[in-house]
Structure formats: C-alpha cells, structure tokens
Amino acid sequence: MPIVDHNNTPETPWRPNYRKWDITREGDGTTSSSVAYSVIGVGAGAPLHTHESDEFIVILEGTAEARLGDDVRKVGAEHTLVIPPNVPHAFTNAGPGDLKIISFFPVQDPFKHTTFLEGEPPEAHRR
C-alpha cells in the first residue's frame, strides 16, 4: 500500500509566496490523477487560467478570493471549489493568515493542458 509521508515530500518550485508539494508524482503508481498540498501567503495565488479537466480545490485553512468565470467570492475553510473544464478561474489568499489547500485533478500533469489567460505559468512549468 503506497503511503506518502508529507514530511519527506520535496517542494515543487511554484510562485513567489506560494509553496507547493506534489502528493502524487511520476513513478508512484498513480495513473490517472494529480494531488498537491499548498501553503499560500497573503496576496499570492494563481492568475486567470483554464484547464482541460476538472479541478477541485479543498480549502483547509484561510480564506481565498476565488474567481470562477465572472463570479468572484470569498471562500473559507471547509469548502471546496469545483471548477469544470475550460472555465476561466483564479484565486488569491485574502488573508489575514496563510491559505492551505489541497488541489485535485482527475488527470496526471494537468499543467500540460493549461492555458494562462493572465500572468505566467508556475516556475516548475516554465522549464
């Protein structure tokens, strides 16, 4: 049974003030999903973009200002953002403390199929 020790998971270079750890990684036996844990500082987040697959963002702690299409809302802990394929979305940490999230995609390496409508791709995907 594969068990991931989060304390020994390498950090994935992402964005300034946005720390990310991939829970699922190439070679771990997963074939059709991607899960990551992130800790995001106040004001940081993800610029407007789309994915070809669903995305689910589980908010564990903190408050996100989330945009899904034209809808913008503040969303707190114990809520999940359900983002359908090809819908423009973005979020930032609205503060006052860290935003802690789990993101899930029903595909491996969803960023191979991501279009950024604003901003740049994360550091790990600019190589």
Secondary structure, 3 states (H helix, E strand, C coil): CCCCCHHHCCEEEEECCEEEEECCCCCCCCCCCEEEEEEECCCCEEEEEEECCCEEEEEEECEEEEEECCEEEEEECCEEEEECCCCCEEEEECCCCCEEEEEEECCCCHHHHEEECCCCCCHHHCC
